[in-house]
């Protein structure tokens, strides 16, 4: 078993070049046979479980494939063959790299090197319009209700009011901080108050919004985190959070805890001091020294579970589980499969989507009531590092579905439709025999396509490979 996260890029590309000369392809049958006797690439370190003996039964319950269907059945080698996916749209814009994606109310927002924030219709991504800012390099986008937050190259945040009806409309409400003059005036009135120094000194890389209190948190490469009260657009707290760039920030909407991660290799948990605006550090999580690029929080109030995921530059996804009695986060293991840096994470329901520098998107599922995770699929249509992801839930009478949006440094924007079948074959039998209302859905599954060839290596853009080998490509 090779630990791809610890291999050098040169050694990987040497192997890549050798494989390109005679690309290995396996039929579905031979690949399944091979996986019975060998470890697979979807390796993870996590508490073990008994093998799922129902895999063969699940396959027998699946309707016969149709060569005309766009669907791919995945996985080919994990115990639970229960996921269908296909790419339903692929767009190429000539406005540079897309850095950020946000989804709300049937609209997908994208931010890029351009000063235009574009709005697309779900799920087909027909363009609805755009918002024109005075500054580009939109590194972070956040949407809540009718409010859209965007961060820009001038180290400021713009707040927009967006309306989605028959026509898309958007209007800028304000800019945080409002102006240099306003900040100077505030500072001169109370020079002892550090909170008045409310201008970030470097790129605002991430944002999070605490709904209950109306607080916007911004994290920056200047190593600080700032809290903005949206009711009066004031910076109410500013603190040095890390020893290096702050790369991601999330808020637990249940208790207001703020999670930050950094290139210094640590995750920190912050809590607002009761009755005050200031924040205090409550816990530091550090399992490996590698820079941490992304965070995702998965919580379920019904069973009081809460998992924190972090994606790092060594290719690992570490996860922590919140202890119900003490509220502490205990390290539960790590997911291994990506060859290079994990650049973005999204957690929704029991699924985790991870985008990587290795050009792939992996879909992981956490088993109910345990810490066991498995990789359900590897989406590999991009030709460059996957920089950002967003996902929304679709539920119908038969299967749970997701729409996943991905943007890559290859300057493409893709939309994926994913359907997750029930965990156990009994549920599939019940679905098939339940009623005639499900005929249309079953017909759709019947049209799925099982991939008969499996390419073992990702397709990398030659220009990106050259830059990576020269050590001149950065993913900030």
C-alpha positions in Angstrom: 0.0 0.0 0.0 1.5 3.3 -1.0 0.7 6.4 1.0 0.2 8.9 -1.8 0.0 11.9 0.5 3.6 11.3 1.5 5.1 10.7 -2.0 7.0 13.3 -3.8 5.4 14.9 -6.8 8.4 13.9 -9.0 8.0 10.2 -8.1 4.3 10.4 -8.9 4.8 12.0 -12.3 7.5 9.5 -13.2 4.9 6.8 -12.6 2.3 8.8 -14.4 4.5 9.1 -17.5 5.2 5.4 -17.5 1.5 4.6 -17.2 0.7 7.0 -20.1 2.8 4.9 -22.5 0.7 1.9 -21.8 -2.4 3.0 -19.9 -3.8 0.3 -17.7 -7.5 -0.4 -18.1 -9.5 -3.0 -16.3 -12.9 -4.3 -17.1 -15.5 -4.1 -14.4 -15.3 -7.9 -13.7 -11.5 -8.0 -13.5 -11.4 -4.9 -11.4 -13.9 -6.4 -8.9 -11.9 -9.6 -8.8 -8.7 -7.7 -8.3 -10.2 -5.7 -5.4 -11.0 -8.9 -3.5 -7.3 -9.7 -3.1 -5.6 -6.4 -2.9 -5.9 -3.1 -0.9 -7.5 -0.4 -2.9 -6.7 3.3 -3.4 -9.7 4.4 -1.3 -7.7 3.6 1.9 -8.7 5.1 5.2 -7.7 4.9 8.8 -10.8 4.6 10.9 -12.4 2.2 13.4 -12.9 -1.1 11.6 -16.2 -2.8 11.0 -17.4 -6.2 9.7 -17.5 -6.7 5.9 -20.7 -6.1 4.1 -21.8 -9.5 2.8 -24.7 -8.0 0.9 -22.7 -6.4 -1.9 -23.4 -9.3 -4.4 -27.1 -9.1 -3.5 -27.1 -5.4 -4.1 -25.6 -5.9 -7.5 -28.2 -8.5 -8.4 -30.9 -6.1 -7.4 -29.7 -3.3 -9.7 -31.5 -3.2 -13.1 -29.5 -4.0 -16.2 -27.4 -1.1 -17.5 -28.2 0.8 -20.6 -25.4 2.0 -23.0 -27.3 5.2 -23.7 -27.4 6.4 -20.1 -25.1 9.2 -18.9 -25.0 7.7 -15.3 -22.0 6.0 -13.9 -22.4 3.4 -11.1 -19.9 3.8 -8.3 -18.0 2.5 -6.5 -16.3 -0.4 -8.4 -14.5 -1.8 -5.4 -16.0 -0.8 -2.1 -18.5 -2.9 -0.1 -21.6 -0.8 -0.8 -22.3 -0.2 -4.5 -24.9 2.5 -4.0 -24.1 5.7 -5.8 -24.9 7.0 -9.2 -23.4 10.2 -10.7 -22.9 12.1 -13.9 -21.7 15.5 -15.0 -24.7 17.5 -16.2 -22.9 20.7 -17.2 -19.4 21.9 -17.9 -18.7 25.6 -18.4 -15.5 27.4 -19.4 -15.3 31.2 -18.7 -12.5 33.4 -19.9 -12.4 35.5 -16.8 -9.7 33.6 -15.0 -9.9 31.1 -12.1 -13.1 30.7 -10.1 -12.1 31.0 -6.5 -15.5 30.6 -4.7 -19.0 29.2 -5.0 -22.2 29.7 -3.0 -25.7 28.3 -3.5 -29.1 29.5 -2.3 -32.7 29.7 -3.5 -32.0 28.1 -6.8 -29.1 30.3 -7.7 -25.4 29.5 -7.9 -23.0 32.4 -7.3 -19.4 32.2 -8.5 -16.5 34.6 -7.7 -13.3 34.7 -9.8 -10.4 36.9 -10.7 -12.9 39.1 -12.4 -14.8 41.9 -10.6 -18.1 40.3 -11.7 -19.9 38.0 -9.4 -22.0 35.8 -11.7 -25.3 34.2 -10.9 -26.4 30.9 -12.5 -29.7 29.0 -12.4 -29.9 25.6 -10.7 -29.3 23.0 -11.8 -28.5 23.6 -15.5 -26.3 26.7 -14.9 -28.0 29.0 -17.3 -26.6 32.5 -16.6 -29.1 34.7 -14.8 -27.0 37.8 -14.6 -24.1 39.3 -12.6 -23.1 41.8 -9.9 -20.5 44.3 -10.9 -18.0 45.3 -8.1 -15.3 47.9 -8.3 -12.6 45.3 -7.4 -12.1 41.7 -8.4 -10.2 38.6 -7.0 -13.3 37.4 -5.2 -11.8 34.8 -2.9 -14.8 34.0 -0.8 -18.6 34.1 -1.2 -21.3 33.5 1.4 -25.1 33.8 1.1 -27.7 33.9 3.8 -31.3 34.7 2.9 -31.3 37.7 0.6 -27.8 38.8 1.7 -24.7 37.9 -0.3 -21.3 38.6 1.1 -18.2 38.8 -1.1 -14.6 39.4 -0.3 -12.3 41.3 -2.7 -8.7 42.1 -3.6 -8.9 45.4 -1.7 -9.3 43.4 1.5 -12.9 44.5 2.0 -16.2 42.7 2.1 -19.2 43.8 0.1 -22.8 43.1 1.1 -25.4 42.7 -1.6 -29.2 42.4 -1.5 -30.2 39.8 -4.1 -33.7 39.1 -5.3 -34.5 35.9 -7.3 -37.9 36.0 -9.0 -38.5 35.9 -12.8 -35.6 38.3 -13.1 -32.4 38.3 -11.1 -31.7 41.6 -9.3 -28.9 42.6 -7.0 -27.9 45.8 -5.2 -24.9 46.6 -3.1 -25.9 47.6 0.4 -22.5 48.5 2.0 -18.8 47.8 2.1 -17.0 46.6 5.2 -15.2 48.7 6.5 -17.1 51.6 5.0 -14.2 53.8 4.0 -10.7 54.7 4.9 -11.9 58.1 6.3 -14.6 56.4 8.4 -12.1 54.0 9.9 -9.6 56.8 10.6 -12.3 58.8 12.3 -13.3 55.9 14.5 -9.7 55.1 15.3 -8.9 58.7 16.3 -11.8 58.8 18.7 -10.6 55.7 20.6 -7.0 54.8 19.7 -6.8 52.3 22.6 -9.5 50.1 21.2 -7.9 47.4 19.0 -11.3 46.6 17.5 -11.3 49.9 15.6 -8.4 48.6 13.5 -11.0 46.9 11.4 -9.2 46.8 8.0 -7.7 43.4 7.1 -4.1 43.8 5.9 -4.1 40.9 3.4 -6.5 38.7 1.4 -9.8 37.8 3.1 -9.7 34.0 2.3 -12.8 32.8 4.1 -16.1 33.9 5.7 -18.7 32.4 8.0 -22.1 33.7 9.3 -23.6 33.0 12.7 -27.3 33.3 12.0 -28.6 33.7 15.6 -26.5 36.7 16.4 -26.1 38.2 12.9 -22.3 38.0 13.1 -20.1 37.8 10.1 -16.6 36.3 10.6 -13.8 36.9 8.2 -10.5 35.1 8.1 -7.4 36.5 6.4 -3.9 35.8 5.3 -2.9 38.5 7.8 -3.4 35.8 10.4 -6.4 37.5 12.0 -10.1 36.9 12.4 -12.6 39.7 12.6 -16.3 39.6 13.7 -18.7 42.1 12.1 -22.1 42.9 13.5 -24.3 43.2 10.4 -27.1 45.1 12.1 -24.9 48.2 12.2 -22.0 47.0 10.0 -19.4 47.4 12.8 -16.3 45.4 13.5 -16.9 44.3 17.1 -13.9 42.1 17.5 -10.5 41.4 15.9 -8.0 38.9 17.1 -4.8 37.2 16.1 -5.9 33.7 15.4 -2.9 31.8 14.0 0.8 32.0 13.3 0.2 31.8 9.5 -2.6 32.3 6.9 -6.1 31.7 8.1 -7.5 29.4 5.3 -11.0 28.4 6.4 -13.6 29.3 9.0 -16.9 27.6 10.0 -19.5 28.3 12.7 -21.5 25.7 14.6 -25.0 27.2 14.4 -26.1 25.2 17.4 -23.8 26.9 19.9 -21.9 29.7 18.1 -18.5 28.0 18.3 -16.1 29.3 15.6 -13.6 26.9 14.0 -10.5 28.2 12.2 -7.7 26.5 10.4 -4.3 27.7 9.1 -1.2 27.0 7.2 0.5 26.7 10.6 -1.1 23.2 10.8 -3.6 23.8 13.6 -7.3 24.1 14.0 -8.6 26.4 16.8 -12.0 26.6 18.4 -13.2 30.0 19.6 -16.2 31.0 21.7 -17.6 34.4 22.3 -17.3 35.6 25.9 -20.7 35.7 27.5 -22.2 39.2 27.5 -19.3 40.6 25.5 -18.1 40.9 21.9 -14.6 39.4 22.5 -13.7 35.8 21.7 -11.6 33.4 23.7 -9.7 30.3 22.6 -11.2 27.1 24.0 -9.3 24.3 22.2 -6.5 23.7 19.7 -6.6 20.6 17.5 -3.3 19.6 15.9 -2.7 16.0 14.7 -0.2 16.5 11.8 2.1 19.4 11.0 0.9 19.8 7.4 -0.8 23.1 6.4 -4.6 22.8 6.7 -6.5 24.3 3.8 -10.2 23.5 4.4 -12.8 22.7 7.1 -16.3 21.3 7.1 -18.7 20.7 10.0 -21.3 17.9 9.9 -23.9 18.1 12.8 -27.2 16.4 13.4 -29.4 17.8 16.2 -31.7 14.7 16.2 -29.0 12.4 17.4 -26.6 15.0 18.8 -23.7 14.1 16.6 -21.1 16.5 15.4 -18.1 15.8 13.2 -15.4 18.2 12.2 -13.4 17.5 9.0 -10.1 19.1 7.9 -8.3 18.8 4.6 -4.5 19.3 4.6 -1.6 19.6 2.1 -0.4 16.0 2.8 -3.6 14.7 1.1 -5.3 13.5 4.3 -8.7 14.4 5.7 -8.6 14.2 9.5 -11.9 14.1 11.4 -12.9 14.8 15.0 -16.0 13.8 16.8 -17.6 16.0 19.5 -18.0 14.3 22.8 -21.6 14.6 24.0 -20.8 14.9 27.7 -17.8 17.3 27.7 -18.2 19.0 24.3 -14.5 18.2 23.5 -13.5 17.1 20.0 -11.7 13.8 19.9 -9.6 12.7 16.9 -11.5 9.9 15.2 -9.1 9.0 12.4 -8.3 10.2 8.9 -9.4 9.5 5.3 -6.7 8.7 2.8 -7.1 8.6 -1.0 -6.1 11.9 -2.4 -2.6 12.0 -3.9 -1.9 15.7 -3.3 -3.3 18.6 -1.2 -7.0 18.6 -0.2 -8.1 22.2 -1.1 -11.8 22.2 -0.3 -14.4 20.3 1.7 -18.2 20.2 1.9 -20.2 18.1 4.4 -23.9 17.6 3.9 -26.0 14.9 5.5 -23.7 11.8 5.9 -21.6 12.6 2.8 -18.3 14.5 2.6 -17.1 15.9 -0.7 -13.4 16.7 -1.0 -11.7 18.5 -3.9 -7.9 18.1 -4.4 -4.8 19.3 -6.1 -4.8 15.9 -7.8 -7.7 17.1 -10.0 -10.3 14.7 -8.4 -13.4 15.0 -6.3 -14.0 12.2 -3.8 -17.3 11.4 -2.3 -17.1 9.8 1.2 -19.9 8.5 3.4 -20.0 8.1 7.2 -21.7 5.1 8.5 -24.7 5.8 10.8 -23.8 5.5 14.5 -20.0 5.0 14.0 -16.8 6.7 12.8 -16.4 4.4 9.8 -16.1 6.2 6.5 -15.8 4.8 3.0 -15.1 6.4 -0.4 -18.1 6.0 -2.6 -16.8 7.6 -5.8 -14.0 9.5 -7.5 -15.0 12.2 -9.9 -12.1 12.9 -12.2 -13.3 15.1 -15.1 -11.2 18.1 -14.2 -7.8 18.7 -15.7 -6.4 20.9 -12.9 -6.6 21.2 -9.1 -10.1 21.5 -7.7 -10.2 24.8 -5.9 -13.7 25.1 -4.5 -16.9 23.1 -4.0 -20.5 23.6 -3.1 -23.4 21.1 -2.7 -27.1 21.1 -2.2 -29.6 18.3 -1.3 -32.2 16.9 -3.6 -34.7 14.4 -2.1 -37.3 12.4 -4.1 -39.4 9.3 -3.3 -36.8 6.8 -4.2 -33.3 8.1 -3.6 -31.4 10.9 -1.9 -29.8 13.2 -4.5 -27.2 15.9 -4.4 -26.1 18.7 -6.8 -22.4 19.3 -6.5 -20.7 22.3 -8.1 -16.9 22.3 -8.6 -14.4 24.8 -10.0 -10.8 24.1 -10.9 -7.6 25.9 -11.8 -8.2 24.5 -15.3 -10.8 27.4 -15.4 -13.8 25.1 -15.8 -16.9 25.0 -13.7 -18.8 21.7 -13.5 -22.1 20.5 -12.2 -22.6 17.0 -11.0 -25.8 15.2 -10.2 -25.4 12.4 -7.6 -27.9 9.9 -6.4 -27.4 7.8 -3.3 -29.3 4.5 -3.1 -30.4 3.1 0.2 -27.8 1.4 2.4 -29.3 -2.1 2.5 -30.8 -4.3 -0.1 -34.0 -4.7 1.8 -34.8 -1.0 1.2 -34.1 -1.5 -2.5 -36.6 -4.4 -2.6 -39.2 -2.3 -0.7 -38.7 0.6 -3.2 -39.0 -1.7 -6.2 -42.2 -3.3 -4.9 -43.8 -0.4 -3.1 -46.0 1.3 -5.7 -46.4 2.4 -9.2 -45.5 5.9 -8.3 -41.9 5.0 -8.4 -41.9 3.7 -12.0 -40.4 6.9 -13.4 -37.6 6.9 -10.9 -36.9 3.2 -11.4 -36.7 3.8 -15.1 -34.1 6.4 -14.5 -32.0 3.9 -12.5 -32.6 1.4 -15.2 -31.0 3.7 -17.8 -27.8 4.0 -15.7 -24.5 3.1 -17.2 -22.0 0.9 -15.4 -18.5 2.0 -16.4 -16.7 -1.0 -17.9 -13.3 0.6 -18.1 -11.5 2.3 -15.2 -8.6 4.6 -15.7 -6.2 4.3 -12.8 -4.5 7.6 -13.1 -6.0 11.1 -13.1 -5.6 13.2 -16.3 -3.5 16.2 -15.5 -3.2 19.4 -17.5 0.4 19.4 -19.1 0.8 23.1 -18.3 -0.1 22.5 -14.7 2.3 19.6 -14.4 5.1 21.6 -15.8 4.5 24.5 -13.4 4.2 22.1 -10.5 7.4 20.3 -11.3 9.2 23.7 -11.5 7.8 24.6 -8.1 6.3 27.8 -9.3 2.5 27.0 -8.9 0.7 28.3 -5.8 -2.8 27.6 -4.8 -3.6 30.6 -2.6 
